[in-house]
Amino acid sequence: MPVVNKAMTEANSRDLFPGALEMMILESLRRVPAHGYALVQHIQQRSNNLLQVEEGSLYPALQRLLKAKLVKAEWQLSSTNRRVRTYQITVRGLRRPEQQISSFERMFEGISLVLNPGKAITS
Amino acid sequence: MDWIAQIFRRRKFSEDLSEEIRLHIEERAEQLMRDGMSAEEATRAARRAFGNRTLLEERSREVWQWPTLESIWADVRFALRQLRKSSGFTSAAVLTLALAIGANAVVFGVLNALILRPLNVPQAESLFVIQHGSDSYPDYLDLRQRNRSFDDVAVFAIRQSGLDTGKDPSNVWQYETSGNYFDVLRIQPYIGRFFHASDEHGPDSAPYVVLSYAYWHNHFQDDRTVVGSVVRLNKHPFTILGVAPPGFQGTILFFASDIFVPIVNHDQLSGDKILSARESRWMFETVGHLKPGVTPAQAIADLNSVDSYLKKSYPKEEGNEPYTLARPGLHGDYLNGPTRAFLTGLMLLSGLILLAACANLGSLFAARAADRSREVALRLALGSSRNRILRALFTESLLLSLAGGAAGLVASILLLRRLSVWQPFPRFPLHVPVSPDASVYLVALVLALVSGVLFGIVPVHQILRANPYEIVKAGSTGAFGRRTTVRDVLLVVQIAICAVLVTSSMVAVRGLLRSMHSNFGFDPRNAMLADTDLATAGYTGERVPAMQRRMIDALEAIPGVDSVGSVNWPPLEPPGGWQGMVYTDTTTDLSPSNAAADPYLYNVTPGYFRASGTSLLAGRAFTWQDDTNAPRVAVVNREFASKILGSVPDAVGRYFKLHDGSRVRVVGLVEDGKYLNLTEGQKPAMFLPLLQSPASWTWLVVRSKRDLTRDPQQLAAAMRSVLRGIDPAMVLAIRPWSTELGGILFPSRMATVSLGVLGLMGGMLSITGIFGMAAYSVSKRFKELGIRVALGAQRKEVLQAALGRAFKLLAIGSGVGLVLGLLGTKVLAFIVYQATPRDPLVLAGVVLAMTALGLLATWIPARRALSVNPLVMLRED
């Protein structure tokens, strides 16, 4: 049915909160440069597999970060001797996440309060 | 620059991305294989985990694009590929649109040039034509002095003169203008100077002439030294002061005067004595700029206080018409009204044509979308968004409409240029200045875009409710094209429009044919006209009638000539005719309000009635003895007799009075005729002997004994040599009378031609429309028809199944169109003489034409439907 179709497309197109994926990528790259596959692994592991991100949706986000010059990319050979394109955070990228995280945390806190009115936030 | 580097690096980015994604999936698959999956399973799982690779790649690339511009460019390229694939559809669509948009651009170009565009003078928005019937020169002087609403008021009259620059004297058209004319219009000279109000010091005091740019360019070869030189106008020396700027042609758009002279020198140039005569109303047009802050309504009130002053001071001379204001350009309301009405009507009709074309293309587009439903469904299923598909569709329709619009615009520009240089009347400097400008281009562009959206929008609904799953499963016949109500309505509308056009063009053609063979009150066949202005040739006073008599005698001596006469202005000769107020014999107070009528007035020589073919019903024609020494006599038409004399049978012998008080005896009665235009009602007319009311500008009417239709030039040459023998310096224009009448038929001819063209286009559109619908319905129902044939349906039943609907729609559309068309022709009757919708021939013609269109359009689909071979058909699936 058309309605189902529409809903499905919407679900596919909206990965997470807008910008959330970029933020997680930047946060991961802040610790260590990585290629796309490694980034997906990292994000899924770190979230205890709670975040089931469609792997491909990483790439549009990476392109946005590249364009904004928050990361840079380079073809390298990995430790397993595989040709990979490694992303590295730039100086500009290093400065960026702090403000974004704080605004994201505020938003998250707001959402949690709405969803669980009884509980206090522990962080 | 950053973005330039981006363009060059983009290809690399794109390759990197594909490679990166390929490696990603590969790595994931290897990982899964290590976890124990088979190679095939692992690859599939890796792909599934990755998501829609194409979509994600596209979205990644989009990051680097100017999103709108580049995706539009991609759509354009896609649409071009699609259109190239179906070149027949594309060329049909472009041609249809080119015709429809071209027609609109042409009509709008004319409308724009004649009505919408302000006059080519500074501050045209405050310039107005002051209308007051016709004024005399003293009336103008009073108006100029007494009004409080205008900055200043200028006046002009139009005349022909002989201009002699020392070699080759030729006729020129001149504006005789008040001295302030150029200052009132706020025009600066191109070279030299203009004359001003300060140059006028009473009658014949300003022997100056200003040349129009075109005349200077053509006859003086842009020679700047002509300023200050002396030329002879009707033998009188005049000094060339300057040249008007290019493009300036006064306040009448379609009339291009050659020279401008001060009106105070009119008596000198014409030999008349009318400059200071209050009863001689010969001013052509009065114009002026409203003072800032004065509204037209205030100005009219002010002008009418001037009018009541004039009426009080000169009760005998003043007419009854109040003052009104009109926009300049088309000689006030005289031409503005009919031209505006006709052009608006044409604009409406051509708008309808475009609408019909859009309806046509819309249904073609819908059919195309239906045929492509499987492709659309596939694309939807593969994750393309509906927006994207609609955008592709609109790109196609807009591309088509822009291409059609461009082609139509080019054609219309060519046509408008041709129209601009065309001179419909050889004797007058009349032309239609309709060169296209930016607004025409803009209108064509807007029309193209609007029609693109209009016919692009038709299939939108289909696509929005398309269900890819159903379509892919069932095939294209399943979901689309069952309900075609919108397209049916479009087709009916289109056929109705076409029927309106066909009806009105047929009514116009019939009217034109009839008016060409109607009774004018004279017989233009086998008669020649020679336009002789003796004032131009330097004749004045007593020499004028003597010369006129001599010319008539000499022409009568030409072998084969039946009769010769003169008239001061032939009936039906544009731009107008003379009129003179008459009073019943018993009237003593000869003020205009007491006039019995204002009949047309012709000053003729004795031979005129025979030469013009005007039949004398009673009494006698004039003789050469009806001169200034004899009692005043007149010949009148039947209408005059019944309206002013009160009796037709006893008209001869009765008396009436002219405006100057003289009693005139009616000696003859002639048939009624047409005098000013063919659409007028029956008007009274009187004929006076030329010897009793002389005129220096007369037209010789020469009737031949032989049939002139084949070779009028032989007689023309004989006339020319005879007249040249009398006076070599005479300026002559000799033409068959029937050619001369072309002018009066011009409006109806234009109406007929434009309606005919539009009717033809409407016809073509409905052929393609019906054809498209019929062909489509046959091809969609091919299988069904095959089954019907297999089950034993007869040819008639097959045809009914296949084409019944098309014919039903055709009948409805034609019926509606016929009724609308007949209603519309009531408007047409004002332009085309004798155009009547109540004409059985027209009715039959429309019905026949529409049936023929229907048969023509359904012929091929019908053949196809009848050729259904059930065996072949059923085997196919």
Interface residues (C-beta under 8 A of the other chain):
Chain A: M1 P2 N5 T9 N12 H35 G36 Y37 V40 E54 E55 G56 S57 Y59 P60 L62 Q63 R64 L66 K67 A73 W75 R82 R83 V84 R85
Chain B: F13 D16 L17 E19 E20 I21 L23 H24 E27 R28 A49 F50 G51 N52 R53 L55 L56 E57 R59 S60 R61 E62 V63 W64 L380 G383 S385 R465 N467 P468
